[in-house]
Amino acid sequence: MERIGKGRYRRIVILMSVSLGILSGFLIGTSFAASGDFPKKEITIIVNLAPGGARDTTARGVANTMGKYLGVPMVVVNLPGAGGSQGIAKTFNSANDGYTIGIGGTTDIMQQILEKQDYDSKKFAYIGKLEQSPSNFFVKTDSPFRSVKDFKTFGKKIRYSTHSLTTTATVAAIILEERVGFPLVIVGGYKGGSAAVLGLVRGEVEFSGVTRVSAMPFVQSGQIRPILTIDQIRSPYFPDIPTTGELGWPDLEILANTYWFMAPPGVPKDRMKILEDALMKTLKDPEFLKWAKGAGVDPSPLGAQETGKLVFNCIDFFEKYKKHIEKYIEK
């Protein structure tokens, strides 16, 4: 066997080290390229309700700016049906490559708890919270009620108008029936929040719980007024109206209208991080904030981890009060 001299041996070792260094650098470069290869095409946002509503407006406004930070367009696709559960299920069952995401909210969690759905809120990959805005309880302007606590002394049943049992305001009304001690009758079947307010204006009910967007035209015309804000802080539009917490029910603050972006289970963590970072930049973008103010959208940035915690808190809350809501569901 031929012996290798010391000098030649050293040259071989040096060449091997250089080769390994080049190979290592190549592999690292490939890894960076792989993580930086997303996104390379448009991203679809599934909105589970019809165009024109608060959720749809928020999704489209965020998409217009977020695409700038991602470097690709974001396209909103409306997929209403089955009370909104169809679109949520479509998001849940989409490919977990990060190119399909959805906008969700607290009502989707309530639907899953009341009835088995083709999605599991505990398994979504959460990108971040977009918005948190209050609902309010409203009465007619000439109503004798100044507070929810006045319902107890009314002496007869208190009627409430809504378009869905799973709205956060309706859940709040059901819970407060027991806490305040008044007999509640829920009048459903209205086609949206504005229609529910019209029922109040026409005298079909004593109060209604809707978003500011649905109620504001009737407030401005002097037909209705708010008596309760369902949120952690008072609404700047109704600064004299107390919150649920101020009246002694701080746990009901979780029933504010909240929207978040989510992805199917199993999206790679590096892609989730890219989506989260782009969302957080969007919600602080000056142009976006200007748009949001004009559109009546209330940005409320919250990262992926904290949004996940919020969702699990909502699940726990709704499971606790499931039986309260079920007694109003027609079998």
N, C-alpha and C positions, 0 to 999 in steps of 0.2 A: 504493500500500500504506500502510495506517495505521501511523504510528509509535507505539511504546509509550514513554511517558514513564518517566524513571528511577524515580519513586516507584511507579508501577504495576508496573514490572518487578521491583522488590524485593519487592512483595507477592506476585507470582506465584511467585517463587523460594521465598519462605517457605512458601507454601501447598504447593508441590511437596515441599519438605523434610519438612513435617509429614505429608503423605500417605505419602511413602516410609517415614517412621519408623513410622507406624501399620501399614502393610503389612508391614514388616520384623518388627515386634513380633508381628503375627498369625501370620506364617510360623514364627517361633521358637516361639511358643506351640503351634502345630500340631505342630511337631517334638517338643516335650516331651510333648505329649499322646499322640503316637504311641508314643514309647518307654515312656511310663507306662501304656499301655493293655494291657500284659501283666503277669500273666495275668488274664483276665476269665472263665475257666471252669475246671473241674476239670482236673487234670493226671494222666495215666495213667502208672503205673510198671509196666513189664513185668518179671516175674520168670520166668526161663527154667527154673525147677525147680518141683517140686510144693510145696504148702503144708506148713509145719511144719519145714522145714530151716533151717540157719544163714543162708543167703542170704535166704530168705523172711522170717525173723524180723527180720533187720537192715533190710530194705527197709520192712517195715511199721512198725517202731519209728521210723525216720527220717521216714517219711511223716506219721506222726501229729503230729510237731512242726514239720516243715518247712512244712506247709500253713499253720501259724499265721503264719509270716514271709512267705509268698507271698500270703496273704489269700484263698486258694481251697483246696478239698479236694484231697488227693492220693489216688488210688484205685489199689490194687495189683491187678494182673491176672496170674494164674499161667498160663504157657503152656509147660508141659513138652513134651518130645518130642525125638527124635533126639539124646539125650544132652545136651540143653540148647541145642543149636544152633538149634532152631526159634524159640525166644523171642528169641535174640540177632539172628537174621535179621529177625524181625518188627520189632524196634526199629530196625535199620539201614535198613529199607525203609519206615518210617513217614513221614508228612508232616513236613517240617522246619520246623514252626512252634513247636516248644518244648512242645507239649501232650502229647507222648508221649516218655518217656524209659525207660531200662532200667537194670538193675543187672547189671554184668558182673564178671568175675574172671579170674584167671590161667588157669584151666582152659579158658576159652573161646578164649584165644589158642592154647593147645596143640592144641585140636581143629582150629582153622583151619590150623595148620602141618602137622598129620598128614594132613589130608584137606580138599580144597577145599570151602569153605562159601559160603553166600549172603550173606556179610558180609565186610568187610575191617576188621580191628582198627586199621589205620593211618589210616582215614578217619573214624572216629567223632569226634564233638565231645564231648570229655571235660569233665564238670562238676566233678568232684572225688572224692577218695578218701574212703570212709566208714569202713573198718575194716581192721585188719591184726591177725591172730591166728595163733599158731603151730600147726603140726601137730607131733606127737611120734611117735617110734618107741616101741612098747610091746612088752614080752615078758611071759611068764607070771611070776608072782611067784617061783616056784621055779626059774626059768631060770638056767643058769650064766653067762649073758651079762650083763656090767656095762656094756659099751660096744659100739658098732658095730664097733670095731676088734677085738673078741674073735671076730667072725665068721670071721676069717681062719684061726683055729686050730681051728675046729670039726671039720674033717676030712671033712665031707660037705656036700651042698647045703643052702643056707639057704632055707627056704620063707617066702613073704611073702603075706599076704592083703590083698585090696583089692576095691573095687566098681567101679573104673575105672582104666584106664591113664593117664588124663589128670589124676588128682589130683596136687597138688604133692608130696605125700609119696611117691607111687609113683615120680614122676620122680626124686626125691632118692635113693630106693633103687636105681634103675637106674644112676644116675651113681656111687653109692658102691660098687656091685659092682666096677667097674673100679678105682676109686681105692684102695679098701681091699684088694681082691684076694680076693674070695670068690665061689663059684658061687651065683647067685641063681635061684630058681624062683618065678615069680609065679603065685599061685593066685587067679584072678579069679572073676567070676560072683556075688559076694555082693551082696545087695540092700541096699546102703547101708553106712555106716561101722559102725553097731552090729553088723550081721551079720558084717562082717569081723572085728570084735573077738571075736565069739562063736566064729569059726573058730580064733582064737588060743587062747581059753580051752579049747576042746575038743581042742587039741593037733594040729590039722590043719596048723599052720604054726609057725615059730619066732618070727616077729615080724610086726607090723602097723603101718601108719602112718595115723593118723586124727586128727581134731580132738579137742580136750579135751571138747567136748560129747558126742561119741559114746563116748569112753572113760571119762569120770568115774564113771559108775555101777559099772563093773568095777574101777576103781582103789579106790573107796570100799569095795567089798566084799572087797578084798584079793586079787583074782584076777589082776590084771596090775599092772605098774609101768613107768614111762617110763625110757628110756635116752638119748634124744636130743631136743633141742628145735630145730625148724627155724624160726629167726627170728633177728633181730638182737640181741635181749636175752633173758635167761632169763624163763621164765614165772613169774609170782608164785604160781601154783598148784603149780609144781614148781621151787622156787628152787635145789635142789641138782643139777639136771640141766643139763649143759653145752649150749651152742648149737653149731650147725655151725661158726660162726666160731671158737669157742674150741678146737675140735678140728682147726682148720687148713683149713677149707673155707668161707671167708667169702663166696665167690660164691654158695653155696647159700642164703644168707639171703633171696634174692629169691623163694624157694619158700615163703615164709610165705603163709598164706591171706589174700588181699587182695581187697576188693570196692570198686567205684567206681560212680558214676552216670555215664551217658553218654547222648548224644542223637544222632539221625540226622545225617549230614553236612549242612552248609549252614544250620543254625539261625542266625538273625541274632545278631551278637555282643552286641547290647544285651540280648537275651533270655537268652543264655548267661550273661551277667554277673549278671542278676537271679537266675537259678537257682543260680549259684555262691555268691553272697552269702548267699542263704537257707540253702544247705547248710552253709556255714561257721558261720553263727549257730546252726543246729540242733545241730551237733556240739559246741558249747560251752554249750548251754542247760542250766541246772541240773536242770530236770525230766527232760530227755532223758538226761542223765548218770546220774541216779538210776535211771531205767528200765533203761539199758544195763547197769549193775552187776548189777541183779537178773536180767536176761535172759542174762547171760554174754556180752554183746557188748563188743568192745574198740574203741571209737572211735579213729580215727587220721586226723584232718583233714589234707588236702592239697589245695591249690587246683588249678584247671584246668590251668595250665601245667605244674606239677610232676607232676600225675597223667599227663598226656600223655607226659612224659619217662619215667616209670616204665613205662608200657605199652610204649614203644618198647624200653626195656631188656629187658623180658620177652620181646618178640618176638625180639630178638637172641640172648638166652640159649637159648630153645627151639629156634631154628633151628640153633644150634650143636650141640645134643644130639639133634636130630631122629633121626639114624640109630641112636642108642642105644635110643630108645624103639621105633622101627619094628621092631627085631628081635624084640620081644615081641608084636607084633600078628599074629594068625593070618590068614594070607592065604586 
